[in-house]
């Protein structure tokens, strides 16, 4: 009951990469980089275990970005052919690499990382992968012609990777789909179908993480335009509830998403974000417990997994550590309250 987890990324130590930055450049090279990444993964696994987090991860210490960390090992992408592309329905425009031929996985992408993490924890292990729709909103297409077709091609590669991760011993495979609250019609038309292709044949727990975006100024500005209530999830939750995905992760702490919307996920396990990753303030255990208690009006504790709102890569390390400790402590408070009923 109330099994804790984290959404995904954690800050990279200052000796590994530039701190408090997305796309943080590495400060090591070659074998030193690999050793540094492994050391960082060990640090975070230990911190998570000590805080009482039930399902741990390596905090994406081996990748420079949650999408590009996967794409770097995919053939069919021309990294030198940059295309100006509007991201998240033209919320901001960046120069992105371009798919120019049929996509192929060169080999294992994250297998060695997962194998290393699996060997160093007895806890349940979670691994994150970018979702097909979000990948397609991060890279240009000059080959497939339709975004849905390219998404299905990526989904097939993600499925190859996910099957390997499951065989290594990963317990939970999560697909990150922040694009799901932007392209609501496409989610229902082909986004969930692409997720189904990505999880085909898996027996481990599967999850999808959705959020409103963090760490980028354009996302922060966009959220200011959404008013006092953010109801985008209302349109896609019924479809997600009917899907074959096992868990849904979303932000609840200090969120303008009406907490009642999680009631639409009546057949899913819900990762309730009880940690605000947009704030440098470290929550008290009591604040975490209050968020969990508020969510329990709509999700019973047997289906709830207290979690972080999103990844914490851009935060100062001490803040992320404090928030993880608060997540564990606040959840223990709620377990104690529930056991006394």
C-alpha positions in Angstrom: 0.0 0.0 0.0 1.3 3.5 -1.0 4.4 2.1 -2.7 6.7 5.1 -3.5 8.6 5.8 -6.7 10.2 8.7 -8.6 9.1 10.0 -12.0 12.5 9.7 -13.6 15.6 12.0 -13.8 17.7 13.1 -10.9 20.4 15.8 -10.8 23.8 14.8 -12.0 26.7 15.4 -9.5 28.8 18.5 -10.3 31.8 16.2 -11.0 29.9 14.4 -13.7 28.1 17.2 -15.6 27.3 20.9 -15.3 24.8 21.2 -12.4 21.3 22.6 -12.5 21.0 22.4 -16.2 19.0 20.5 -18.9 21.3 19.2 -21.7 24.1 19.5 -19.2 27.5 18.9 -20.9 29.6 16.1 -19.5 32.7 17.0 -17.5 34.4 13.6 -18.1 35.3 11.7 -21.3 35.8 8.1 -22.3 36.3 5.5 -19.6 36.3 8.2 -17.0 32.8 9.2 -18.1 31.5 5.7 -17.8 33.0 5.3 -14.3 31.5 8.6 -13.3 28.1 7.8 -14.6 28.1 4.5 -12.7 29.3 6.2 -9.5 26.5 8.7 -9.8 23.9 6.0 -10.3 25.2 4.2 -7.2 24.9 7.4 -5.2 21.3 7.9 -6.2 20.2 4.3 -5.7 21.7 4.5 -2.2 19.9 7.8 -1.5 16.6 6.4 -2.7 16.9 3.2 -0.7 17.9 5.1 2.5 14.8 7.4 2.0 12.5 4.4 1.9 11.6 4.7 -1.7 10.2 1.3 -2.8 10.8 1.4 -6.6 14.2 2.9 -7.4 16.0 3.9 -10.6 19.4 5.2 -11.6 18.0 8.7 -12.2 19.0 8.8 -15.9 22.7 9.4 -15.0 23.9 7.8 -18.2 22.0 10.1 -20.7 22.2 13.8 -21.6 18.5 14.1 -22.3 15.4 12.0 -21.8 14.7 11.7 -25.5 18.1 12.1 -27.2 19.6 9.6 -24.8 17.7 7.0 -26.6 18.0 8.5 -30.1 21.8 8.6 -30.1 21.9 4.9 -30.8 19.3 4.7 -33.5 20.2 4.5 -37.2 18.2 6.5 -39.8 18.7 9.9 -38.1 20.9 12.6 -39.6 22.3 14.6 -36.7 23.9 17.1 -39.0 20.8 17.8 -41.0 19.0 20.3 -38.7 15.4 21.2 -39.3 13.6 24.2 -37.6 10.6 22.7 -35.9 7.9 23.9 -33.6 7.8 21.9 -30.4 4.6 21.1 -28.4 2.3 22.7 -31.1 4.8 25.5 -31.8 5.2 26.5 -28.2 8.8 27.1 -29.1 11.0 26.5 -32.2 14.4 24.7 -32.2 16.7 23.2 -34.7 16.3 19.4 -34.4 17.9 16.4 -36.1 16.1 14.8 -39.0 14.9 11.2 -39.8 16.1 10.6 -43.3 15.7 6.8 -43.8 14.1 3.8 -42.1 14.8 3.6 -38.4 16.8 0.8 -36.9 18.2 0.1 -33.5 22.0 -0.2 -33.7 21.9 -2.6 -30.8 21.2 -2.3 -27.1 20.6 1.3 -26.0 20.3 1.2 -22.3 21.0 -2.5 -21.5 24.3 -2.0 -19.8 22.9 0.8 -17.7 19.9 -1.3 -16.6 22.2 -4.3 -15.9 24.4 -2.2 -13.7 21.5 -0.8 -11.7 19.9 -4.2 -11.4 23.1 -5.6 -9.9 23.2 -2.9 -7.3 19.8 -3.0 -5.7 17.3 -5.5 -4.3 14.5 -3.0 -4.6 12.1 -3.0 -7.5 13.8 -1.3 -10.4 12.1 1.2 -12.8 13.6 2.4 -16.1 12.3 5.2 -18.2 12.1 5.5 -22.0 10.8 8.3 -24.2 7.3 7.7 -25.5 6.7 7.5 -29.3 4.6 10.6 -29.6 7.0 12.8 -27.6 9.9 11.5 -29.7 8.1 12.5 -32.9 7.6 16.0 -31.4 11.3 16.2 -30.8 12.7 15.2 -34.2 11.9 16.1 -37.8 10.7 13.6 -40.4 12.0 13.5 -44.0 11.2 9.9 -44.6 7.9 8.5 -43.3 5.6 11.4 -44.3 3.1 10.9 -41.5 3.8 11.5 -37.8 1.7 8.5 -36.9 3.8 6.2 -39.2 7.1 7.5 -37.7 5.7 7.0 -34.2 4.9 3.4 -35.0 8.4 2.9 -36.3 9.9 4.3 -33.1 7.4 2.2 -31.0 8.8 -1.0 -32.6 12.3 0.0 -31.6 11.2 0.9 -28.1 9.5 -2.5 -27.9 12.8 -4.2 -28.8 14.6 -2.2 -26.1 11.8 -2.8 -23.5 11.9 -6.5 -24.0 15.6 -6.5 -23.4 15.2 -4.4 -20.2 12.6 -6.8 -18.9 14.9 -9.7 -19.6 17.6 -8.0 -17.6 15.2 -7.7 -14.6 13.6 -4.3 -14.8 10.3 -4.4 -12.9 8.7 -1.2 -14.2 9.2 0.3 -17.7 7.8 3.9 -18.0 7.3 5.8 -21.2 7.5 9.6 -20.9 4.8 11.3 -22.9 4.6 15.1 -22.0 3.2 15.6 -25.5 0.0 13.8 -24.5 -1.5 17.0 -23.0 -0.9 19.0 -26.2 -2.1 16.7 -29.0 -5.3 15.3 -27.4 -6.9 14.2 -30.6 -3.8 12.4 -31.8 -3.5 10.7 -28.4 -6.8 9.0 -29.0 -6.2 8.5 -32.8 -2.7 6.9 -32.6 -0.8 7.9 -29.5 -2.1 5.2 -27.3 -1.9 2.7 -30.1 1.8 3.5 -30.4 2.2 2.9 -26.7 0.5 -0.4 -27.1 3.0 -1.3 -29.8 5.8 -0.3 -27.5 4.6 -2.6 -24.7 3.7 -5.5 -26.9 4.7 -8.9 -25.3 5.8 -7.3 -22.0 5.0 -9.0 -18.7 6.5 -6.4 -16.4 4.6 -3.4 -15.1 4.2 -0.7 -17.7 3.6 3.0 -17.1 3.2 6.3 -18.8 4.3 9.7 -17.4 2.5 12.8 -18.5 3.1 16.4 -17.4 2.9 20.0 -18.4 6.7 20.4 -18.8 9.4 21.8 -16.6 12.8 23.4 -16.8 12.2 25.3 -20.1 11.1 28.9 -20.0 8.7 28.4 -22.9 6.9 25.8 -20.8 6.7 28.0 -17.8 5.3 30.9 -19.9 2.8 28.6 -21.6 1.4 27.4 -18.2 0.7 31.0 -17.2 -1.8 31.2 -20.1 -3.8 28.1 -19.0 -5.9 29.8 -16.3 -6.8 28.7 -12.8 -7.7 25.1 -13.7 -5.8 22.8 -16.1 -8.3 20.3 -17.5 -6.5 18.9 -20.5 -6.2 15.5 -18.9 -10.0 15.3 -18.8 -10.0 14.7 -22.5 -7.5 11.8 -22.6 -7.9 10.1 -19.2 -10.9 7.9 -20.3 -8.8 6.6 -23.2 -5.8 6.0 -21.0 -8.0 4.2 -18.5 -9.2 1.9 -21.3 -5.6 1.3 -22.4 -3.3 -1.7 -21.6 -0.8 0.6 -19.7 -0.7 -0.4 -16.1 0.3 2.9 -14.4 -0.3 6.6 -15.1 2.0 9.2 -13.5 1.0 12.9 -13.2 1.7 16.0 -11.1 -0.5 16.7 -8.1 1.6 18.8 -5.7 1.0 22.5 -6.2 -0.7 21.7 -9.5 -3.6 23.5 -11.1 -4.8 20.1 -12.4 -8.1 19.4 -10.5 -7.3 16.4 -8.3 -10.7 15.0 -9.0 -9.6 14.2 -12.6 -7.6 11.2 -11.3 -10.9 9.6 -10.5 -11.2 9.0 -14.3 -8.3 6.5 -14.0 -10.4 4.1 -12.0 -8.8 1.0 -13.4 -5.2 2.1 -13.2 -2.5 2.4 -10.6 -1.8 6.1 -10.3 1.6 7.6 -9.5 0.5 10.7 -7.6 3.0 13.5 -7.8 3.4 14.6 -4.2 6.7 16.5 -4.8 6.8 19.9 -6.6 9.8 19.8 -8.9 9.3 23.4 -10.0 10.1 24.8 -6.5 13.3 24.9 -4.6 11.4 24.6 -1.3 11.7 21.2 0.3 8.4 19.8 1.3 7.7 18.8 4.9 6.5 15.2 5.5 3.2 16.7 6.5 2.8 18.5 3.2 3.5 15.3 1.3 1.0 13.4 3.5 -1.6 16.1 2.8 -1.2 15.7 -1.0 -1.5 11.9 -0.7 -4.6 12.3 1.6 -6.2 14.7 -0.9 -5.7 12.2 -3.7 -7.2 9.3 -1.7 -10.6 10.8 -2.1 -10.4 9.7 -5.8 -7.8 6.8 -5.8 -7.8 4.1 -3.1 -4.4 3.6 -1.4 -4.0 0.1 -2.9 -3.8 1.7 -6.4 -1.7 4.8 -5.4 2.0 5.2 -5.7 3.3 8.5 -4.2 5.9 9.9 -6.6 7.5 13.1 -7.8 5.6 15.4 -10.1 8.3 14.9 -12.8 12.0 14.4 -13.1 14.4 16.6 -11.0 17.4 16.9 -13.2 17.6 20.7 -13.2 17.3 21.0 -9.4 20.3 21.5 -7.0 21.3 18.1 -5.7 20.7 19.0 -2.0 17.2 20.1 -2.9 16.4 16.9 -4.8 17.8 14.8 -1.9 15.7 16.7 0.6 12.6 16.2 -1.5 13.2 12.5 -1.8 13.6 12.2 2.0 10.3 14.1 2.4 8.5 11.8 -0.1 9.5 8.8 1.9 8.8 10.3 5.3 5.4 11.8 4.2 4.3 8.4 2.8 5.2 6.7 6.1 3.1 9.2 7.9 0.1 8.3 5.7 0.7 4.6 6.1 0.8 5.0 9.9 -2.5 7.0 9.8 -4.1 4.4 7.6 -2.9 1.5 9.7 -4.6 3.1 12.7 -8.0 3.3 11.2 
